[in-house]
């Protein structure tokens, strides 16, 4: 999804959204590509799963119930993206 579209969809101003997307990109949680004048971002679900696995092991003392709501949300988002064939 283009950065501007993400900003509008979330109600965040463009500068803030762009800065946050840049940080997510630097962390390897999203990828970006240029499409004309727009930068299109896609979630890297494998990297997000890796981060969640680290958090579960390191921060939650391997208690999955602590991260269950976040895990469920990420799984639903990945399934939705696969069904719709859209970029996030």
QUILINWO-V721717 format. One record per residue. N is the residue number from 1. PHI is phi in degrees with one decimal (* if undefined). OMEGA is omega in whole degrees, -180 to 180 (none if undefined). Layout:
# QUILINWO-V721717
n->{N N}
phi->{PHI PHI}
omega->{OMEGA OMEGA}
This chain:
# QUILINWO-V721717
n->{1 2 3 4 5 6 7 8 9 10 11 12 13 14 15 16 17 18 19 20 21 22 23 24 25 26 27 28 29 30 31 32 33 34 35 36 37 38 39 40 41 42 43 44 45 46 47 48 49 50 51 52 53 54 55 56 57 58 59 60 61 62 63 64 65 66 67 68 69 70 71 72 73 74 75 76 77 78 79 80 81 82 83 84 85 86 87 88}
phi->{* -67.4 -55.7 -63.0 -65.2 -62.8 -61.1 -63.9 -65.6 -99.9 76.7 -99.4 -67.6 -58.9 -61.8 -64.9 -60.9 -62.7 -64.5 -67.7 -64.9 -62.3 -66.6 -63.9 -65.9 -60.4 -81.2 81.1 -90.7 -136.8 -114.4 -136.1 -147.5 -87.7 -132.1 68.0 -88.3 -97.5 -108.6 -102.8 -109.3 -132.3 -69.8 -102.9 -66.7 -64.4 -66.4 -64.4 -63.6 -62.1 -63.2 -63.9 -63.5 -61.6 -61.5 -62.2 -74.9 -85.4 -99.1 -106.8 47.1 57.3 -106.3 -61.2 -62.6 -67.2 -99.2 -54.7 -59.9 -67.7 -63.6 -61.1 -63.4 -66.0 -65.9 -63.7 -64.5 -64.5 -66.1 -62.7 -64.0 -63.4 -65.8 -87.6 64.4 -105.9 -89.8 -104.9}
omega->{180 -178 179 177 176 180 180 -177 -177 -180 179 179 -173 -178 179 180 -180 179 -180 177 176 178 177 177 177 179 -180 -178 173 173 180 174 -179 176 -174 179 -177 170 -177 -178 176 177 173 -174 177 178 179 177 178 177 180 178 178 -179 180 -177 -171 -172 -173 -179 177 175 -173 -178 179 -178 -175 180 179 179 179 -180 180 180 178 179 180 180 179 180 179 -179 -175 180 -178 174 174 none}
